[in-house]
Amino acid sequence: MENLKNYGHLREGQRSAVKHTDSKITLDATANTRNHHKLIEQIREGVRRLENDNWTIHFTRVKAHNGNVGNELADQLAKKAANSVEGETAYSKIPKSALIRRVQEESELEWQKEWNGSTKREITKSFFPDVCDWKSKRLQMNIKISTIVAGHGTLTAYCHR
């Protein structure tokens, strides 16, 4: 009963734990009820089990690389575990977003090779020598822009008048 005086919000037999993390992404993901990622669901299930056993769980965020001894030690242990050859891999899946990005980068490289090797579209190449430049402009293609970039149509005749 003496311990309960220190924790006025706790009922008798109730226990409390605080989880400190420097991962804002994890905190946001666990708070987002629409996020059903496997690892996030495992965290939620663990919290539910503890709450069913009369625990109160609090999550707090600590600033990363700010001299917090506990956080620095956790980072060192995580790096050591990640670099360890022994044991099983805890998580071996590649995020879908990483795969999509990799395919996009490879496609852009292939596109750039074809772009550089082509003897056609010289006028268009003068506007956009690099494929990434072209993509970054996010131009809404319409008949006027297409005519200018392609160098076709009667626009050149009007420019010389």
Number of C-alpha atoms within 10 A of each C-alpha: 8 6 9 14 9 9 12 8 11 16 11 10 10 14 16 14 11 10 9 14 16 15 14 13 9 15 15 11 17 19 12 11 10 8 12 13 10 9 13 18 15 13 12 15 12 12 16 15 11 16 15 10 12 16 17 17 14 11 11 12 13 15 13 13 11 9 9 12 10 11 18 14 11 13 15 12 12 12 11 11 14 12 9 11 9 8 7 8 11 8 7 7 7 8 8 9 9 10 11 10 11 12 12 12 12 11 12 16 14 12 15 16 12 11 17 14 9 11 9 10 12 15 14 15 18 10 13 15 15 15 16 13 11 14 11 8 9 8 9 8 9 8 9 11 12 14 15 16 16 15 15 11 12 10 12 12 8 7 7 6 5
